[in-house]
């Protein structure tokens, strides 16, 4: 995504846009770290595939940090290490939940993507910078694909997932549509802001 980010105009950042980027940088790292840890525990390829996609996502947000000279909140990119104590606790909790069984791990994956989609919906409303919208659109597309993939894996195990952050109608619409591609997001084909609902530091809200 970096070449496209560089060609789009550099526009003034609002406080909401800056806060949104800070949230997504750490939220995408959280997803990557949880998936990589669960892959090491369960050996399910879906976690390795999607962890690679999340790496691409967090790097895309980092590219925006460099473009706008924003201080990167990720000072240690080690798997499972977070400077933010709230994010550290969420990582610990999600890994503990996913360690119970394969089904529990896949449910954690679906939950993370569910929240990502909801957060991005909120952030897109607060954003008008073309380059940020480009990245958020790619992240949203990837998260919808990942949610489809986790749901498919749960269905194969005679289990289901109930949306917690997006509406049931939105979740149903995602499942009834096909895998999405475009705009350079490699996660699209993997098989296996103030108003955001993110993990970080009390900013969240649920529907």
C-alpha positions in Angstrom: 0.0 0.0 0.0 2.9 2.3 0.6 3.4 3.5 -3.1 -0.3 4.5 -3.2 -0.1 6.2 0.2 2.9 8.3 -1.1 1.0 9.4 -4.2 -2.0 10.7 -2.3 -2.0 14.3 -1.0 -0.7 15.2 2.4 -3.6 16.9 4.2 -4.1 18.6 7.5 -4.7 16.1 10.3 -7.6 16.6 12.8 -7.3 15.4 16.4 -9.8 12.7 15.7 -7.8 11.5 12.7 -4.6 11.4 14.7 -6.3 9.5 17.6 -7.8 7.1 15.0 -4.4 6.3 13.6 -2.9 5.7 17.0 -5.7 3.3 17.8 -5.4 1.3 14.6 -1.6 1.0 14.8 -1.9 -0.8 18.1 -5.1 -2.6 17.4 -3.6 -4.2 14.2 -0.5 -5.2 16.2 -2.7 -6.7 18.8 -4.5 -8.8 16.2 -1.2 -9.9 14.6 0.2 -10.9 18.0 -2.8 -12.8 19.1 -3.1 -14.7 15.8 0.6 -15.6 15.7 0.5 -16.8 19.3 -2.6 -18.9 18.6 -1.0 -20.3 15.5 2.0 -21.5 17.5 -0.4 -23.2 19.9 -2.8 -24.8 17.5 -1.0 -24.9 14.2 -4.1 -23.8 12.3 -2.9 -22.2 9.0 -5.7 -19.6 9.1 -3.9 -17.9 12.0 -0.6 -17.7 10.3 -2.2 -16.5 7.1 -4.2 -13.7 8.8 -1.3 -12.8 11.0 0.7 -12.0 7.9 -2.1 -9.8 6.6 -2.3 -8.0 10.0 1.4 -7.3 9.6 0.7 -5.6 6.3 -2.1 -3.6 7.9 0.0 -2.4 10.8 2.8 -1.4 8.5 0.4 0.6 6.3 -0.7 2.6 9.4 3.0 3.0 10.3 3.6 4.4 6.8 1.0 7.1 7.6 2.8 7.9 10.8 6.0 8.5 8.9 4.2 10.6 6.3 2.6 12.8 8.9 5.5 12.8 11.4 3.4 11.2 14.1 5.3 9.5 17.0 4.8 5.7 16.7 3.2 4.3 19.9 4.7 0.9 19.1 8.2 1.2 20.6 8.7 -2.6 21.0 7.3 -4.7 18.1 8.0 -8.0 20.0 5.0 -10.4 19.8 2.9 -10.1 22.9 4.6 -6.9 24.3 2.6 -3.7 24.7 3.6 -0.5 26.4 -0.1 0.3 26.9 -1.2 -1.7 30.0 -4.7 -2.0 28.8 -3.6 -3.5 25.5 -1.3 -5.8 27.3 -4.2 -7.1 29.5 -6.4 -7.5 26.4 -3.6 -9.5 24.7 -3.2 -11.7 27.8 -7.0 -12.2 28.0 -7.5 -13.1 24.3 -4.7 -15.6 24.3 -6.0 -17.2 27.5 -9.5 -17.5 25.9 -8.1 -18.9 22.7 -6.0 -21.4 24.5 -9.0 -23.3 25.7 -9.7 -25.1 22.4 -9.6 -24.7 18.6 -13.2 -23.4 18.6 -12.4 -20.9 21.3 -9.3 -19.7 19.3 -11.4 -19.3 16.2 -14.1 -17.4 18.2 -11.4 -15.0 19.5 -10.3 -14.4 15.8 -13.9 -13.6 14.8 -14.3 -11.3 17.8 -11.2 -9.4 16.9 -12.3 -8.9 13.3 -15.8 -8.0 14.4 -14.4 -5.2 16.6 -11.9 -4.1 13.9 -14.8 -3.6 11.4 -16.8 -1.7 13.9 -13.9 0.6 14.9 -13.1 1.3 11.2 -16.7 2.2 10.5 -16.5 4.8 13.2 -13.1 6.1 12.1 -14.1 6.4 8.5 -16.9 8.8 9.4 -14.4 11.0 11.3 -11.9 11.0 8.4 -11.6 13.0 5.2 -7.9 12.6 4.3 -7.7 10.6 1.1 -4.6 8.6 2.2 -6.1 7.6 5.5 -9.4 6.6 3.9 -7.5 4.5 1.4 -5.8 2.6 4.2 -9.0 2.3 6.3 -10.9 0.9 3.2 -8.2 -1.7 2.8 -8.2 -2.6 6.4 -12.0 -2.9 6.4 -11.9 -5.1 3.4 -9.3 -7.4 5.0 -11.3 -7.6 8.2 -14.5 -8.6 6.5 -12.6 -11.3 4.6 -11.0 -12.5 7.8 -14.4 -12.6 9.6 -15.7 -14.7 6.7 -12.8 -17.1 7.0 -13.1 -17.5 10.8 -16.8 -18.0 10.5 -16.2 -20.7 7.8 -13.8 -22.5 10.1 -16.3 -22.4 12.9 -19.1 -23.7 10.7 -16.9 -26.6 9.6 -16.8 -27.5 13.3 -20.5 -27.2 13.7 -20.1 -24.0 15.6 -21.3 -20.4 15.0 -20.3 -16.9 15.9 -22.7 -14.1 17.1 -21.7 -10.6 16.3 -20.8 -8.5 19.3 -19.8 -5.1 17.8 -21.3 -4.8 14.3 -25.0 -5.4 14.0 -26.4 -8.9 13.2 -27.7 -7.5 9.9 -24.2 -6.2 9.0 -22.7 -9.6 9.9 -25.2 -11.5 7.8 -24.6 -9.2 4.9 -20.8 -9.9 5.1 -21.3 -13.6 5.2 -23.7 -13.5 2.2 -21.2 -11.6 0.1 -18.0 -13.0 -1.5 -14.4 -12.5 -0.6 -13.2 -9.0 -1.5 -10.1 -8.0 -3.4 -8.5 -4.8 -4.6 -6.4 -1.8 -3.6 -3.4 -4.0 -2.7 -4.6 -5.8 0.4 -3.0 -9.2 0.5 -5.4 -10.3 3.2 -8.3 -10.3 0.8 -7.6 -13.7 -0.6 -6.5 -15.5 2.6 -8.3 -18.8 3.0 -8.1 -20.0 6.1 -11.2 8.2 17.2 -13.1 9.4 20.0 -16.1 7.3 19.0 -14.2 4.1 18.4 -14.8 0.8 20.2 -11.2 -0.2 20.4 -9.2 -2.1 23.0 -7.0 0.8 24.0 -7.3 2.7 27.2 -10.9 3.3 27.8 -11.8 4.9 24.5 -14.2 2.1 23.6 -18.0 1.9 23.5 -20.3 -1.0 22.5 -23.4 -0.8 20.6 
